[in-house]
């Protein structure tokens, strides 16, 4: 008589616990797990390096970057554009040479046709019968060509590569909109005054606060950046205080609607920013 337990191996049926255990060990099945806090980018982290920004800058769309990282990205894109531009010039020059060679061949063929048409027909030409065209694949000059039709050089489109001029516009790596260095705005975070000087800034969970209301900034608090000074304030402060008179509370300067930039937060490496934060991985189920 077999014992009834989760580790029973002599049973005539495949239990749910055994199926679950074997699926976990073999890597089969479907796993669904809610992404935790560690899987979501913090609001003060760079969208490229995913690390806290040392010199934060923000785009017009509200995406935060480290100044060093975004400038390196721009330089890399410019170098890539220079490389692709040189390749475009090379292909364009090759196309022009090909067109010139083709024009010379056509001109030569027209001249030969004209010269052959001017020659008088020989009397013996009418007596000879017209030769039948050869069906051999080695006739008409094909004996010097490679018979390997599967080679890349023998394809019908071999050598046909149209030169396309590369786009010189640099796009934001997150929003995919045109990005210019002069449009980057310096961001100024206000440090939280908690009196704990022993713990480093990165080790603290609450690092920054709103300079007007002194509310703690975190991922669950919507924030905005004021363009003239770069201060990061809460959206509640914007709606209750700033939008009434459209005056900067710290400098008393007049603000416009474009001077209030909502800060985009959240996002993961494989999920859309502020979108669906549930990752699913579907695999074949173990069937017995």
C-alpha positions, 0 to 999 in steps of 0.5 A: 500500500502506497503512502499518501503524501506530496512525495508519493512516487508510486501512485497511478495518477499525477498529482497537482503538487508533483506537477507544480514541483516538476514544472518549477524544476524543469523550467516549464509552465507559465509564471506570472509575477507582479513587478516590485519596487526594485523593477521600477526606475526611481524618479530621480534616476537617469533613464539611460544608466538607471542610476541616481543622477549626479548632474540631472537634466530634463527634456521638454517631454519630462524625461530625466537624464544624467548630463554625462550620459545624455551627452555621451549618447549624443556624441555617439549618435553624431559619430554614427551619423558621420560613419553612415554619411561616409558610407552614403557618399561611397555608395553614391560615388559607386552609383555614379560610376556605374551610370557612367560605365553603362552610358559608355557601353550604350554609346559603344553599342550604338556606334557598333550598330551604326558601323555594321549597318553601313558595311555592304553585304557580302555576296556569299552571305545570302548563300549561307544558311542562318546558323541556329542559336546554341542552347548551351549555357556555355555559349555567347560568352558565358563560358567565362562566368561562374556557373554557381548561380547560388553565389551572392554575386550571381543573384539578380540584385547583386551589386544593386544597393541604393544609397539612402542619405542618413538622417542627421536628427538625434532622437530621444532614447525614451520618447523617440522625439527630436533631441537637441542639447540646447533644449536640455534643462538643468534640474535642481533637487532640494535635499531633505532635511532629516538630520541623518548625516551618517547615512549616504545620500544614495542609501537613503530612501527619502532623499529629496523634498519639494522646496515650497511645501517640504513634501517628501518626493518619491515614485508615488508623488507626481512631480513637475520641474519649473523651467526658469530655475529647474526646481522640482515641486509636487504636482499638488503644489502646482495645482494649488499654488502656482497655477492660480497666479502663474508666479514662481513662489521662490523667485516671483517671476512670471511663469507660462504653461510651457514652463511647467514640465511634468516629470516622467517617472517609472518604467522598466527595461522591458515594459512601457514607461508608466504603462503595464508594469506586469511581466508575463512569461509563457512557456510550454506546460509539462503534460503527462 
